Amino acid sequence: MFNKIIIFLFIIFFELESYYNLITKTENLSKTFNYLFIVLIFAVNILILLLIKLNKKTKKIESKFVLVGFFIGFIYLLSIPMMKGTDEIPHFFRAYEISKGNIIIKNPDKDTTNIPENLIKYGDPSDLSFYKKSTLFEKQSDKIVKMKNRGPSHYPPFQYMPQVLAIIISNILDFGPFLMFYLIRLINLVSWLAISYFAIKRMPIKKEFVTILYLAPSLLSLMSTMSGDNILNSCSLLFIAIMTDYIYTRKQIDKKDIPLIVLLTIILSTIKIVYTPILLLCFLLKKEQFSNSKINKNVFSIIILLIGFISAITWNSISKSIIVNDGINYQNLQIEFILSNPLDYLIIFFSTFTNEFYYYVTNIVAGNEMCLSVVNINPLLVIGYFSILVYSYFFDKNNLNLSYFTKSAIWFIFLLILGAIATVMYIDWTTSFGGIGYHKIVGVQSRYFILLVPILMLTFPQIKNNAKNKILLWNSCIVLNGLILLNTIGTLISTYMNLL
């Protein structure tokens, strides 16, 4: 009873804090928004109680993931203003290009896509006019205009399968912009939940840890928008789960898994070439697992690597855009700096992450990177969620004993991917915003590393089943998700209210 009272007071305190921040930081807050936020507080409280009750009746961890992820994610879906999710505008236009057959775009300045006129205006980040009564249920404009391509034209079609499907359905049903955008968000969220569900189900160890990680507000808020990261994020987890399953439990390679592994290889390597080192996990499989197969472990691993390499090179070759840069290729100058000053670059690389270690680690679960970096989350809630993530690591009866060589190989893969991400950001973003030889790497975000955490967990100390209170773990996950959700929405209202 005492614990319940403490939790109740904890919830009330942070809900009042969210409401206080909203009314003090927002000038001329209308009564409508005031009342809506109070109603939202009651709605979130009801949802928390409902999820806690349903969670007790749900035995399978992957089912708990879908239960919590869908309901919390759905509120994010409805509450984040349209086109105000991280990188939502360019991802929508890229998906629309692909839906019209413009898959390969050689010149973004000249190639165009036919698009209804009123869809273009919603690409203005300062516009929220589709929330007005006059435009809420308007149809797509009959006037078709040619749009210069505004999406990341080098991103492959695999990355936008859910969004393209939603756009096609919207066109068939004659949905207007408002309904189209929300359908894209819904199908995006559901597809991410579905693939991640099978990944968590397949994961032989540390299910609670992976589930709490993938229920982090940073991910739920992102996957509830039109983001192009949902396929990469969920498919990478599925690939890791399959590899971990074989490393830990299975004695023989299942031939049914081979086509899936090949498909995941193609998807991951074409979406982001920097993540292709994840394919090296194949070399950690055992020779005995291929005793009933026509190929051995090394041949299989090399084939997977070749498929990934060929897929990445092929897509990057055919999608490479013609870019005009006024005769000076600053990216090449940045590459020259790295090659000429490798020691200086290593210092820049390590100092970037060590100087902002706390920022990167905490933003993996929640923080101000959410929703175009305009969100202000109470740091106590962030630390709280990060704490239960660490706590969840100890919920496992199984013990994975890997050799030092295997653990070293996993760390090598991790550092290879981390180095590739950082170097790409140093060449692209840092060149533009900091200049040649800048003292830190600009543009690196914590969400880039979320899919690396399940790899690293295989190398951590395996302490068996020291934590026993799973009810407390899941209740804490639900409560903290609800409170961070309110923090997020309050910040979004205070930021965007003046646009309505």
Disulfide bonds with the S-S distance in Angstrom:
none
